[in-house]
Amino acid sequence: MKKRKPPRLSKTSTFAAPRRPKTVEERLLDSQTVGKATLLGLMARKIVEGSMAGLNKSPFSGFAIEFRQHREYAPGDELKHIDWRLFGRTDRFYIKQYEQETNFEATLLLDASESMAYGEGAQNKMEFGRILAAVFAYLVLMDRNRLTFRLFDTDARDVLPPTSNPGTLHNILERMVRQEPERETAIGGILKDLAATLRAKGICIVISDLFDEPDEVLEGLRHLAFLGQEVIVFHVMHPDELEFPFDGTVEFEGFEVPDKLLMQPQRIRESYLETVNAFRNRIQKTCEQNDIGYTLVDTSKSPEEIVAGFLSSRAHATGR
């Protein structure tokens, strides 16, 4: 039997090691974006009381000094802060809170309805929203302020109880990437339900395409602002939604409704853009009238540009 020679490798042949899957931190927390956000946040914290990366009102830094109150233990809280004497009397776990720890409470809401699934790659609205949410969760938790995370569509689909433990950041990021967009949006009702649960003034960050009845959206936002919340809205839109660049004959399929429509988009481009711009301008104007922060998020831009622009404008608005 004739022996076969082993295959010869050319000089240009290479063996590529399989790529390691990205961690959620690598996927959502780009070092440049986080670095710039942290730097701008540190600057803004000296200016804006209760801002996203704000400086706590306590005159002390580092270890919290003045006892303020007790609150019930929530998963993620550090065990060292449990009041064991109170546990002995009540048989329930309570956390000791100090002045520095009670000044900053943030609620982060991320829209996971089906319309957020639009777009490919880096311009996908849901992925862009995840990145924004990840950066602001990082800023809040690394300053050891309290954060509540809610992912929603028609209901609050996933809720992480309030925590100030930076170690919970990984869990929050995992939840973001585990949940895929589905169902319709009911952001107005979500905001009203949230308002009923808030006990202290704080920051409420809403990341959404706001595809709901405008009256419902605006009523929910105004209600939060009326209660003393600092409301910040990131209005996420794909460039296709902002520019409607389609030509020829196109079949459009709705995300949150099953309808399909075959049409020539150039015939309705003008009226479409009129409607979209009127909707966006109404949201923005009402936000400005109610001291609500509004940022249009065009997903053709980079997250770094959006975050840095937002934090820079906040610092500039306060005169620094």
PLY file of the C-alpha trace (Angstrom):
ply
format ascii 1.0
element vertex 320
property float x
property float y
property float z
element edge 319
property int vertex1
property int vertex2
end_header
0.00 0.00 0.00
1.36 3.37 -0.96
1.78 5.76 1.94
0.13 9.12 1.62
2.24 12.17 2.29
0.92 14.59 4.87
-0.47 17.78 3.36
2.09 20.54 2.98
1.45 23.94 4.42
2.35 26.99 2.40
4.47 29.68 3.96
1.42 31.91 4.22
-0.69 29.38 6.12
-1.65 30.46 9.63
-3.61 29.01 12.46
-5.97 31.47 14.17
-6.90 30.74 17.74
-10.64 30.84 18.35
-11.81 34.22 19.57
-12.85 34.47 23.17
-16.43 35.71 23.51
-16.66 39.23 24.86
-17.71 39.66 28.45
-20.72 41.90 29.08
-18.35 44.52 30.44
-16.31 44.48 27.22
-19.47 44.57 25.12
-21.19 47.47 26.89
-18.49 49.45 28.70
-16.00 50.79 26.19
-12.98 52.11 28.05
-12.88 55.42 26.16
-16.58 56.11 26.73
-16.37 55.24 30.41
-13.14 57.20 30.88
-14.56 60.36 29.34
-17.88 59.97 31.19
-16.10 59.54 34.51
-13.95 62.61 33.93
-16.91 64.79 32.94
-19.01 63.35 35.73
-16.41 64.31 38.32
-16.48 67.85 37.00
-20.25 68.02 36.95
-20.58 66.59 40.45
-19.19 69.80 41.97
-21.82 71.82 40.22
-25.13 70.02 40.01
-26.73 68.90 43.27
-28.07 65.39 42.80
-26.74 65.09 39.22
-25.97 61.75 37.63
-22.36 61.75 38.75
-23.14 64.28 41.46
-21.36 65.06 44.64
-23.36 64.04 47.70
-24.51 66.87 49.94
-22.62 65.48 52.88
-19.56 67.61 53.72
-17.66 64.42 54.53
-15.82 62.29 51.98
-14.87 58.65 52.15
-16.33 56.82 55.14
-19.91 57.86 55.96
-20.06 59.46 59.40
-23.52 60.60 60.48
-26.22 57.93 60.97
-29.45 58.81 59.18
-31.95 55.95 59.15
-32.62 52.23 58.69
-33.99 50.55 55.59
-34.84 46.94 54.82
-32.08 44.72 53.46
-32.13 44.14 49.69
-30.15 41.53 47.72
-26.77 42.97 46.84
-26.35 45.02 50.02
-23.14 44.43 51.94
-23.63 42.31 55.05
-21.32 44.53 57.09
-23.99 47.26 57.10
-26.66 45.05 58.71
-27.77 46.22 62.16
-27.49 42.93 64.06
-28.91 44.39 67.28
-32.06 45.40 65.42
-32.17 41.93 63.87
-32.11 40.44 67.37
-35.17 42.50 68.34
-37.19 42.22 65.13
-35.90 39.03 63.46
-35.64 41.09 60.23
-32.63 42.40 58.36
-32.14 46.18 58.24
-29.30 48.22 56.77
-27.82 51.22 58.51
-27.82 54.28 56.28
-25.68 57.33 56.77
-26.06 60.91 55.60
-23.72 60.47 52.66
-25.53 57.37 51.46
-29.07 58.80 51.42
-28.56 61.83 49.20
-28.43 60.18 45.81
-30.95 57.67 44.53
-31.23 56.92 40.82
-33.76 54.90 38.86
-32.67 53.65 35.45
-35.39 52.60 32.99
-34.49 50.82 29.75
-37.13 50.23 27.07
-37.09 46.64 25.80
-40.20 46.78 23.61
-40.10 45.33 20.11
-39.60 48.66 18.33
-36.19 48.91 20.02
-35.05 45.93 17.91
-34.70 48.11 14.80
-31.27 48.56 13.24
-28.20 46.48 12.56
-24.93 46.18 14.46
-23.79 49.25 16.35
-26.83 51.22 15.17
-29.35 48.80 16.69
-31.51 50.82 19.07
-31.63 48.20 21.81
-27.87 47.67 21.82
-27.26 51.41 21.87
-29.72 51.75 24.75
-27.94 48.98 26.64
-24.62 50.81 26.28
-26.07 54.08 27.56
-27.72 52.30 30.48
-24.48 50.47 31.30
-22.43 53.68 31.38
-24.85 55.49 33.69
-25.24 52.46 35.93
-21.44 52.42 36.20
-21.30 56.13 37.12
-23.95 55.76 39.80
-22.62 52.60 41.41
-18.94 53.51 41.30
-19.85 56.57 43.37
-21.68 54.17 45.72
-25.02 55.87 45.19
-28.23 53.85 45.20
-29.53 52.52 41.89
-32.76 50.81 40.91
-32.79 49.21 37.46
-35.99 48.53 35.51
-36.28 46.97 32.08
-39.77 47.37 30.61
-42.17 46.99 27.69
-45.88 46.91 28.55
-44.85 46.03 32.12
-41.73 46.25 34.25
-40.23 43.04 32.88
-37.14 42.96 35.08
-36.59 44.98 38.26
-33.40 45.06 40.31
-34.07 46.33 43.86
-32.18 49.43 45.06
-28.49 48.82 45.62
-25.34 50.87 46.11
-23.02 47.87 45.80
-20.68 48.25 42.77
-20.45 44.46 42.69
-24.00 44.30 41.32
-22.99 46.04 38.09
-22.15 42.73 36.40
-25.59 41.38 37.29
-27.27 44.46 35.80
-25.30 44.14 32.55
-26.14 40.43 32.34
-29.83 41.24 32.70
-29.59 43.83 29.93
-28.13 41.44 27.37
-30.27 38.47 28.42
-33.55 40.22 27.62
-34.44 40.68 23.95
-36.94 43.29 22.69
-40.51 42.07 22.46
-44.13 43.16 22.87
-45.52 46.68 22.66
-44.60 49.79 24.64
-46.63 51.23 27.51
-44.14 53.75 28.82
-46.79 56.15 30.10
-48.19 53.57 32.50
-44.71 52.44 33.51
-43.78 56.00 34.54
-46.98 56.43 36.54
-46.46 53.13 38.34
-42.88 54.12 39.11
-43.97 57.47 40.53
-46.23 55.67 42.99
-43.28 53.71 44.42
-40.72 56.50 44.82
-40.29 57.71 48.40
-37.38 60.11 48.06
-36.32 62.72 45.55
-33.73 61.45 43.13
-32.82 60.99 39.50
-34.89 59.08 36.97
-33.17 58.20 33.67
-35.42 57.02 30.83
-33.82 55.37 27.79
-36.46 54.71 25.12
-37.66 55.44 21.59
-40.84 56.75 23.28
-43.08 54.94 20.78
-46.29 55.33 22.73
-49.16 57.80 22.77
-47.46 61.22 23.23
-50.03 62.35 25.80
-49.37 59.25 27.91
-45.59 59.65 27.69
-45.66 63.33 28.59
-48.11 62.86 31.45
-45.85 60.21 32.98
-42.74 62.39 32.64
-44.49 65.45 34.09
-45.75 63.39 37.02
-42.23 62.31 37.95
-40.94 65.87 37.64
-43.81 67.18 39.78
-42.79 64.77 42.55
-39.34 66.37 42.64
-37.50 63.78 40.56
-34.73 64.98 38.27
-35.93 63.37 35.05
-33.49 62.72 32.20
-34.74 61.38 28.85
-32.58 59.76 26.19
-34.77 59.57 23.08
-33.27 56.73 21.02
-33.89 56.84 17.25
-32.28 55.15 14.25
-31.16 57.40 11.34
-33.74 55.64 9.11
-36.46 56.92 11.44
-35.00 60.43 11.44
-34.29 60.73 7.70
-36.52 58.13 5.95
-33.90 57.53 3.21
-35.80 54.79 1.34
-36.40 54.73 -2.41
-38.08 52.47 -4.93
-40.84 50.13 -3.82
-40.43 48.97 -0.22
-42.42 46.64 2.02
-42.56 48.00 5.55
-43.29 45.69 8.45
-44.33 46.96 11.85
-42.46 45.79 14.96
-45.19 46.23 17.55
-48.07 45.65 15.10
-48.27 42.74 12.62
-49.18 44.92 9.60
-47.16 44.97 6.37
-47.38 47.80 3.88
-46.03 47.92 0.32
-45.40 51.46 -0.90
-43.14 53.91 -2.63
-41.58 55.79 0.30
-40.59 58.86 -1.70
-44.30 59.71 -2.00
-44.78 59.96 1.76
-41.29 61.10 2.83
-42.31 64.71 3.36
-45.42 63.93 5.40
-43.56 61.24 7.37
-40.74 63.61 8.33
-43.30 66.28 9.25
-45.04 63.86 11.62
-41.83 62.54 13.18
-40.34 66.00 13.68
-43.60 67.29 15.19
-43.62 64.33 17.61
-39.97 64.81 18.58
-40.32 68.60 18.93
-43.38 68.21 21.13
-41.56 65.81 23.44
-38.51 68.09 23.62
-40.50 71.29 24.17
-42.61 69.76 26.95
-39.47 68.42 28.61
-37.88 71.88 28.54
-41.03 73.47 29.97
-41.01 71.02 32.88
-37.27 71.17 33.60
-36.78 67.65 32.23
-33.48 66.86 30.53
-33.94 65.77 26.91
-31.28 64.28 24.61
-31.95 62.96 21.13
-29.89 59.82 20.60
-29.12 59.27 16.91
-27.69 55.75 16.77
-25.45 56.66 13.83
-23.34 58.57 16.37
-21.06 56.93 18.91
-22.12 56.31 22.53
-19.01 58.24 23.59
-20.23 61.30 21.66
-23.72 61.10 23.15
-22.58 60.62 26.76
-19.81 63.24 26.59
-22.13 65.73 24.91
-24.79 65.23 27.57
-22.44 65.59 30.53
-20.62 68.53 28.95
-23.87 70.41 28.35
-24.89 69.88 31.98
-21.59 71.30 33.20
-21.83 74.23 30.77
-25.42 75.00 31.81
-24.28 75.53 35.39
-21.63 78.07 34.41
-18.47 76.00 34.67
0 1
1 2
2 3
3 4
4 5
5 6
6 7
7 8
8 9
9 10
10 11
11 12
12 13
13 14
14 15
15 16
16 17
17 18
18 19
19 20
20 21
21 22
22 23
23 24
24 25
25 26
26 27
27 28
28 29
29 30
30 31
31 32
32 33
33 34
34 35
35 36
36 37
37 38
38 39
39 40
40 41
41 42
42 43
43 44
44 45
45 46
46 47
47 48
48 49
49 50
50 51
51 52
52 53
53 54
54 55
55 56
56 57
57 58
58 59
59 60
60 61
61 62
62 63
63 64
64 65
65 66
66 67
67 68
68 69
69 70
70 71
71 72
72 73
73 74
74 75
75 76
76 77
77 78
78 79
79 80
80 81
81 82
82 83
83 84
84 85
85 86
86 87
87 88
88 89
89 90
90 91
91 92
92 93
93 94
94 95
95 96
96 97
97 98
98 99
99 100
100 101
101 102
102 103
103 104
104 105
105 106
106 107
107 108
108 109
109 110
110 111
111 112
112 113
113 114
114 115
115 116
116 117
117 118
118 119
119 120
120 121
121 122
122 123
123 124
124 125
125 126
126 127
127 128
128 129
129 130
130 131
131 132
132 133
133 134
134 135
135 136
136 137
137 138
138 139
139 140
140 141
141 142
142 143
143 144
144 145
145 146
146 147
147 148
148 149
149 150
150 151
151 152
152 153
153 154
154 155
155 156
156 157
157 158
158 159
159 160
160 161
161 162
162 163
163 164
164 165
165 166
166 167
167 168
168 169
169 170
170 171
171 172
172 173
173 174
174 175
175 176
176 177
177 178
178 179
179 180
180 181
181 182
182 183
183 184
184 185
185 186
186 187
187 188
188 189
189 190
190 191
191 192
192 193
193 194
194 195
195 196
196 197
197 198
198 199
199 200
200 201
201 202
202 203
203 204
204 205
205 206
206 207
207 208
208 209
209 210
210 211
211 212
212 213
213 214
214 215
215 216
216 217
217 218
218 219
219 220
220 221
221 222
222 223
223 224
224 225
225 226
226 227
227 228
228 229
229 230
230 231
231 232
232 233
233 234
234 235
235 236
236 237
237 238
238 239
239 240
240 241
241 242
242 243
243 244
244 245
245 246
246 247
247 248
248 249
249 250
250 251
251 252
252 253
253 254
254 255
255 256
256 257
257 258
258 259
259 260
260 261
261 262
262 263
263 264
264 265
265 266
266 267
267 268
268 269
269 270
270 271
271 272
272 273
273 274
274 275
275 276
276 277
277 278
278 279
279 280
280 281
281 282
282 283
283 284
284 285
285 286
286 287
287 288
288 289
289 290
290 291
291 292
292 293
293 294
294 295
295 296
296 297
297 298
298 299
299 300
300 301
301 302
302 303
303 304
304 305
305 306
306 307
307 308
308 309
309 310
310 311
311 312
312 313
313 314
314 315
315 316
316 317
317 318
318 319
